[in-house]
Amino acid sequence: MNAPNQAENAVAGHPQRLQPGLYHDLMTPAESLAIREEVRRFCDAEVAPVAWEIGHREEAREHFPRELFQKMASAGLFRIPFKREVGGRGLNYACTATAITIEELAYYSNSVAAIYDVHCILAGHALEHASPELQRRYLAPLLAGDKIGSFATTEPDASTDLSVGMMKTVARLDGDKYVVNGQKRYITNAPVADFVVLLCVDGERMTELVIDLDAPGVTVGAPDKKLGNHGQLTADIHFDNVEVPVSNAVGELGGGLRIALQTLTYGRTGIAASGVGMAQSIFDHSVERLKTRRAFGKAVAQFQHWQFKMAERATEIENARNLYVKAALRMDAGVAFPEPEAAMAKYYATNLAGEFARDGVQIFGGYGYMRELGHDRSHYHVEEVYRDAKIAEIYEGTNEIQKWVIARTIFGKEITA
């Protein structure tokens, strides 16, 4: 693939994209490459103009990017991950296309990528295990953008350890219904969502339930105030004797943990892709800055330190993208838990985004540290990515857990358990 010229791939106010010339994609299916081009056009036109505002407004229900959300729905982006039978596009490589979509969204806004990830991969993918009736009531409107989905596993004292002994949200069976009590924390989309796919303790097992967030006994807290990802709203959800029909169970009763873990594995591949999107964005902005900023009579890019540093980062982005694409292709081949690739991709790509974001701020110097310059109200994307990148190393399985999963693949469960 030849590198396009700047006039062909630059967006107003944004640097030239360098990925087409540096990354020669030899293993991604043509179908998925077409999705990349489609989603990129959408992001250039619709996400780029509003990304800075989304990333810098304080978390509030009224600041959720509803207009952009509806544009994503109208463009069919929510249908990319799903089979034709449930209203999706029916792609042969849906997981790969979905991860690529998240990379493209994260290039401009990791907040928007996170909204998409939870809406489609977590809530939406979990509903693929649901009954046709639940899919009609929840998945179909999710794909159309008529309902916003959320997905809840984390609790105040349980996140990485999703075990019966640690989780406190309990569903007690009472005839043909469950009575749910408990509290979930950091639930993305919760302040604006219509429903949640909830993992809860069901006796000595765990079950997934779909619960309407306007049901009696459900209370959604105020949006959390976070370091970054300001456009991604998170909040606690409280359940006080919430009655839920048994028919709202996703999959088999007691099969909730496997559904949740499989969904989160898919999700961490998406988070890896978001790490690549952020890293690529920092790379493009930094290259332009290094070429145009002058010091001691020459462009900063002429200093060998930055030449070598950017050569290293270009290589790492190449490796990170290959890892997430490989994990996604394995899922498309029917592998529910594509390890070690999914863990490697999530750890490597998000670690890269975090480290490179620090470099990006350093490259821009004082300008990179500014949210907005008082002199002329100018702003620089590296500051936003610096704040946004950290959460990618934490959510949907901390990077320490990803290393443990990789080690378990190397040594076996009998040693690493």
C-alpha positions, 0 to 999 in steps of 0.5 A: 500500500502506497502512502497517500499524500497529506491532501488525501488523508489530512482532516482540518485541524489534524495531522496527516495519518501515517498508518497507511504508509507505515503499516502494510496490512497483509493479514487483515481480510479485505472485508475488514479493510473496507470497514476500516475505510468506511469507519474512518470516513465517518470518524473524519466527518463526525467524530473529529469535529466534536472530539475535543469538546467531548473529552473536555466537558465535565461528566454529566448526563446532559453531556453524553454525546447523544447526537454523535451516538445517533449518527453512529446508529444511523451509519450502521456502526452498531450493526458491525459486530452482529450476525444478520439473524439478529439485525447485524451486518452478517460479516464473515470477520465481525470481531476483526471489523469491530476491533478495527472500528474501535481503533478508528474511534479511539484515534479521535476520542477514546471516550467514544470508543469506550461508549461503543465498546460497552454498548456493542461488545459488552452489552450487545455481545452478552445478549447474543446468548439471550433468548429470541424474546430478549433479543427482540426487546433489547438487542434489536433496539440496541443495534438501532440506537433506540436503547443504550446498553450497559454491562455490570460485573464490577462492585465496590469490593469485587472487580478482578476477582469475580467469584461467588465469595467476593461478589455481593450482588445477589439474585434470590430465586422466588418462584418465577422471578428473581429478587435482586439486591446489591451494588455495582460500580464504575458502570459505563453508560449507566447514567444514560442507559436503558438497561443493564446486563448484570452478573449476580450471585445466584446461590452457589453459582452466577447468572446474567440478568437483563434489568431495565434501569427504570424498574422499581428499586433500581437507582443509578448514581451521579456520574463519576468524575474521572481523570480522563475519558470524560465523555464515557459516563460511569456510575454506581447502580443500586438494586433494592429488592428489584423483581426480575422475571426468570425469563430475563436470564441471559443463557442458562441459569448459573452460566453467567460467569462463562458468558461474562468472561467470554464477553470480557475477552472480546472486550479486551481485544477491543481495548487493545484496539483502542490503545492502538488508536490512541498510540497512532494518534499520538504518533501522527501529532508528534511527527508533525510537531517534531518536523515543524518545531525548531530548536537551536536552528533546526527542526526537533526531528533532526535530533537523533534522540527523537528519530530513534524514539519514533522508530521504536514507537512505529515498531511497537504500534506495528506489533500492537496492531498485529496482536489485536488483529490476530486475536480478533481473527482467532475469535472470528474462527470460533475460538471463544478465548483466544489466548495468549493473543488477547491478553498480549494485545491488551497488555502490550497496546495499552501499555504502549499508549500510556508510555507514548502519551507521556512522550507526546506531552514531552514532545509538545513541551509546555503546550502538551501540558495545557488543556487550553492555552489562555492566550489563544484558546489553542489545545493539543490532543496529546494532553487528552490522550495522556489522561485517557490512556491510563484507564485502558491499563485498568479496565476489562482486566488489569494489565497485571492480570493479562500478564498472569494469563500469559504466564498461565499459558506458558507454565500451566494452571498447576503452577500459576493458579 
